[in-house]
Structures are given as C-alpha cells and as structure tokens.
Amino acid sequence: MQRMTDQPARWSQATVYPDMWVDPDDDPRNSEGLSPDGELATLQDFLTDYRLTLRMKCQGLDAEQLARRSIPPSTMSLLGLVRHLAEVERDWRNWISDGDPLPKLYGSRDADFDGAVAEQAVVDAAYVDLEREQAATDAALAEHPDLGERVGKDGIAVRELMVHRIDEYARHCGHADLLRECIDGRVGQ
C-alpha cells in the first residue's frame, strides 16, 4: 500500500546526467576551456561558480517558496540565504577597512533570516542588496591583488579572506540544496 506524503517528488531538469541540476550544455558554470591561470584567478573562478550555483538554486521559485523555512526547526530559507550573503559581503569589507565598520543591512543577530518574508518587494530588494554588496566587496579586494597582503585592523591576509568567501558560499550552497529539495523536490549538483 502506497502512503500519501507531503514530501515533493525528487526531480531534475537534466536529461544527460540525472544527478545534475541542468544538462552540461545549459550550465552557466561549465567552461570547456582551460582552467584559469594563477591563484587569484582560480579563487575568483570558484567564487563566481558558487555565486551562480546559489542563484540557480533559487531560480523559478516565487516569493513564498523562497521565504519558506522548509527544514524545521531551522529558520533558514533560500531568501534568508540571499540576504545573509549580502550581509556577510558587507561584513567582509569591514575586515578590509581601517575605518569604522559599515552598519548591518538588516539589523542585529538573525535579522537577515527573520526578515526574509514572502513578499516580492523583499525578494527584489534582497537580490539588489546582494549584487551591490558583491560588487562593492569585489571592488575593494581588487585594490589588493597581492594575496599575501595583510589588510584591515586585524591584518587579515587577502588570501584568507578569499578562501573564507568561497567557503561561506560553498556551505550555503549545500544548505540551498536541502532547502530546494524540500520545497519542490528539485535535486542536483
């Protein structure tokens, strides 16, 4: 006897490899060319791919789905992740700066997740915030192409900051995998 469930059926848009998110020809992260030359270019390439992965995991969902906390008791949602990453991009600029820290975008503690409500204006604002904060952090780091340079009040190495950024996006892309699968069953790398 088959039981009814609230769990969505697992699926993928990929037809070539069923464990992929999309077919290789449709994957904006795939490049058939050579890998980047040099450490900085490699780090930037990984960061770009993880940023794209997060966006892909959010594509095709409405405001309610993006704001859904689909893995209770966690307060995490896809929209909350977008807002959180905008917040941490801003915070990383504080690590680089010798001046006063920039204020939080969404407020203290978990406001980035708590304020992720199912309203299209909140979704639109989150993506605008993320793009702006990513561009600003990228621009600030572009002023320091030497990965061994130590910056900011705490003298963090640029390399450490770049690796931390990749780590943060990678961890949250893993969260996004689980959140998305619980929302509509879509799976893939």
C-alpha positions in Angstrom: 0.0 0.0 0.0 1.4 3.4 -1.1 1.2 6.1 1.5 0.5 9.7 0.8 3.2 12.2 1.7 3.8 15.9 1.8 7.3 15.4 0.5 7.8 16.6 -3.1 8.9 14.0 -5.6 12.6 14.3 -6.5 13.4 15.6 -10.0 16.0 17.3 -12.1 15.9 19.2 -15.4 18.9 17.4 -16.5 18.4 14.7 -19.1 22.1 13.7 -19.7 23.1 13.0 -16.1 20.2 12.6 -13.7 22.2 13.7 -10.7 22.9 17.1 -12.2 20.9 20.3 -11.8 20.9 21.0 -15.6 22.4 19.5 -18.6 26.1 20.4 -19.2 25.2 22.5 -22.3 22.8 24.6 -20.2 25.1 25.1 -17.2 26.5 28.6 -17.0 29.2 27.3 -14.6 30.6 24.9 -17.2 33.5 26.0 -19.2 35.1 23.8 -21.9 38.2 25.9 -22.0 41.3 25.8 -19.9 41.1 26.5 -16.2 42.3 29.9 -15.0 46.0 30.7 -14.7 47.2 31.7 -11.3 45.9 31.6 -7.7 43.9 34.8 -7.7 42.1 33.9 -11.0 41.4 30.4 -9.7 39.9 31.7 -6.4 37.8 34.2 -8.3 36.6 31.5 -10.7 35.4 29.3 -7.8 33.7 32.2 -6.1 31.9 33.1 -9.3 30.7 29.5 -9.7 29.4 29.3 -6.2 27.6 32.6 -6.6 25.9 31.2 -9.8 25.0 28.0 -8.0 23.2 29.9 -5.3 21.2 31.8 -7.9 20.4 28.6 -9.8 19.1 27.0 -6.6 16.7 30.0 -6.2 15.5 30.2 -9.9 11.9 29.5 -10.7 10.5 30.0 -7.2 8.0 32.5 -6.1 8.3 34.7 -3.0 6.5 32.2 -0.8 8.8 29.4 -1.8 11.9 31.5 -1.4 10.9 32.6 2.1 9.7 29.1 3.1 11.6 27.6 6.1 11.4 24.1 4.6 13.7 22.3 7.1 12.2 22.9 10.6 13.2 23.8 13.2 15.8 25.8 11.2 14.9 29.4 10.4 16.9 29.1 7.2 15.2 29.8 3.8 16.6 30.4 0.4 15.6 34.1 0.6 17.3 34.2 4.1 20.5 32.8 2.5 20.5 35.5 -0.2 20.0 38.2 2.5 22.6 36.6 4.7 25.2 36.5 2.0 24.5 40.2 1.2 25.1 40.9 4.9 28.4 38.9 5.0 29.7 40.5 1.8 29.3 43.9 3.6 31.0 42.5 6.7 34.0 41.2 4.7 34.5 44.8 3.6 34.7 45.7 7.3 37.6 43.2 7.6 39.4 45.1 4.8 38.8 48.6 6.1 40.8 50.5 8.7 37.8 52.8 9.3 34.6 52.5 11.2 32.5 49.4 10.3 29.6 49.7 7.9 26.3 49.2 9.6 24.4 46.0 9.3 21.9 45.8 6.3 19.1 44.1 8.1 19.7 44.6 11.8 21.2 42.5 14.6 21.6 38.8 15.1 19.4 36.8 12.7 17.5 39.7 11.1 18.7 38.6 7.7 16.8 35.3 8.1 14.0 36.5 10.3 13.1 39.3 7.9 13.0 37.0 4.9 9.3 37.2 4.4 7.2 36.1 1.4 6.8 39.5 -0.3 8.1 40.1 -3.8 9.4 43.5 -2.7 11.6 41.8 -0.1 12.8 39.3 -2.7 13.7 42.0 -5.2 15.4 44.1 -2.5 17.5 41.1 -1.4 18.8 40.5 -4.9 19.6 44.2 -5.3 21.4 44.2 -2.0 23.4 41.0 -2.8 24.5 42.3 -6.2 25.5 45.7 -4.7 27.4 44.2 -1.8 29.2 41.6 -4.0 30.3 44.3 -6.4 31.5 46.6 -3.6 33.5 43.8 -1.9 34.9 42.7 -5.3 36.0 46.3 -6.0 37.5 46.7 -2.5 39.5 43.5 -2.9 40.6 44.4 -6.5 42.7 47.1 -4.8 44.7 44.3 -3.1 45.8 41.9 -5.9 48.6 40.5 -3.7 47.1 37.5 -1.9 49.7 37.7 0.8 49.0 41.4 1.7 47.6 41.9 5.1 44.7 44.4 5.3 42.4 46.0 7.8 42.7 46.5 11.5 43.3 42.8 12.2 45.8 42.4 9.4 43.9 39.5 7.6 45.7 38.1 4.5 43.7 38.8 1.3 44.1 35.0 0.5 42.4 34.1 3.8 39.5 36.4 3.1 39.1 35.0 -0.5 39.2 31.4 0.8 36.7 32.3 3.5 34.3 33.8 0.9 34.4 30.6 -1.1 33.9 28.5 2.0 30.9 30.6 3.0 29.2 30.3 -0.4 30.0 26.6 -0.6 28.5 25.8 2.8 25.4 27.8 2.0 25.0 26.2 -1.5 24.8 22.9 0.4 22.1 24.3 2.6 20.4 25.6 -0.6 20.4 22.0 -2.0 18.5 20.7 1.0 16.1 23.7 1.2 15.3 23.5 -2.5 14.7 19.7 -2.5 12.2 20.2 0.4 10.4 22.9 -1.5 9.8 21.3 -4.8 11.9 18.1 -5.0 14.5 19.5 -7.4 17.9 18.0 -6.9 21.3 18.1 -8.5 24.9 19.4 -8.0 
